[in-house]
Amino acid sequence: MTPLKDTIAYDDFAKLDLRVATVVEAEPHPNADRLLKLQIDLGFEQRQICAGVKQYYDPAELVGRQIIVVANLAPRTIRGEVSNGMLTAASVMDGEELQDVVLLAPGKPVPPGSTVG
C-alpha cells in the first residue's frame, strides 16, 4: 500500500472544486500512447481533459458516463492538446505494480456540474 502524503490544512483541501462531469466524447490522444482525450460536460460549459487511462478504458465505453473531475485546475498543454481539468481515479495496486485504474463516479446519476465535497 502506498504511504499517506503529508497532512494538509482543511483550507488547502477546500480550494479544490470537485464536480461531476458527463463524458460526451472520447478518443485516443493523437500524440500520446497512454492518453485519452475527453470532451466533458460540466453543466455550465464543455471542456477538454486529457487522461492517462487508455490502457484501462475503451473510449466508446466512456461516452455518457459520469466522472468526478478537479474543475479548477489550471489548464495545461499535454503533447499539443490542452487539458482543462483532471479526472479522479483509484489506482489498484499489487505491491508495486499497477493492476487497474478505476474512475471515480457518483453512485447514481446527478446533473452535470454538481459539486462534490
N, C-alpha and C positions, 0 to 999 in steps of 0.2 A: 504494500500500500504506500502511496506517495505521502510523505510527511506534510503536515499543515504548513502553509505560508505564514509569515509574520502577522500578528494581530493588527487590525486596523481599527480606527475610531469609527463609530456609527456615522458620523458626518461624512467620512470618506465613502462609505457604502451608499449613503443617501444621495450622493452625486450621480450614481448610475440611474439611467432612465431605461428600465426594462419594459419592453412592450411585446404584445402578441402581434405577430405578423402572419399573413397568409401568403404562401408562395404562389405566384401567378405564372412564372416561367422559370425553367431551369435548363441549363445546358453546360456542356464542358467548357471550361475556360480555354480560349484559343491559344494561349501561350504558356500553359502550365499543365503538367501531367496529373497533379493531385487535386486541382481546384475545380469547383463548380461555380458558375456564375448564376446567381439567383436574382430574379426580379420579385420584390416583395411588396405587399400592400399593407400599409400601416393604418389604414382607415382614413387618414387625413392627407396622405401622399404615398406615391410609389417610389421606390428607390432600388438600387442595385447593391448587393453584397457579394463578396467572393468568399468561399469557404472551402477548407481542405478536407472535404468529405467524399470526393469522387470514388474512392476505393470502397466506400461503405454504402453508397446510395446511388440508385439509378435515377437520373434526372427526371424522367417521366413520372416516377413514383412520388416525387416531392410536390408536384403541381397540385394545388388545392389543400395541401397540408398546412396546419398552423404550427409555428415555431415561436420560441422566445428569443428576442434579439436585444442587444445593447444598442438602443436607438440614438444615444447622444455621443457616441464615439466619433472622434474627428475622422473625416474621410481620409482614405489612404489609397494611393495607386499601387496595385499589385500586378506586376508583369503587364503593364499597359492598360489595365482596367481599374476604374475607380470602385472602391468598396466603401459604402457609406453605412457602416454599422457592422455588427458581428453577431452571428448566431451563437446560441449557447448549446453545449453538448456535454454528455458524460463520457469519459474515457474508460472503457472496460479493459483492465489490465490483468495479465497473467504474469506475476512477478514484474519483470522489467519490460515485458513485451506487450504492446498494444494489440488487443484482440478485436475490439469493436469500438465504434463511436455511435452513441445514441443521442439523437437530437432531443432537446428538452421542449416540451409542448404542454399546453393546458390539458387538464383531464377531460374536458368536454368543450365543444365549440363555444367561442366567445367572439364578440365583434373585434375585427382588426383594430389595433391601436389601444386595446385595453391595457391598463397598467398592471405590472407585476411587482409585488413587493410585500 
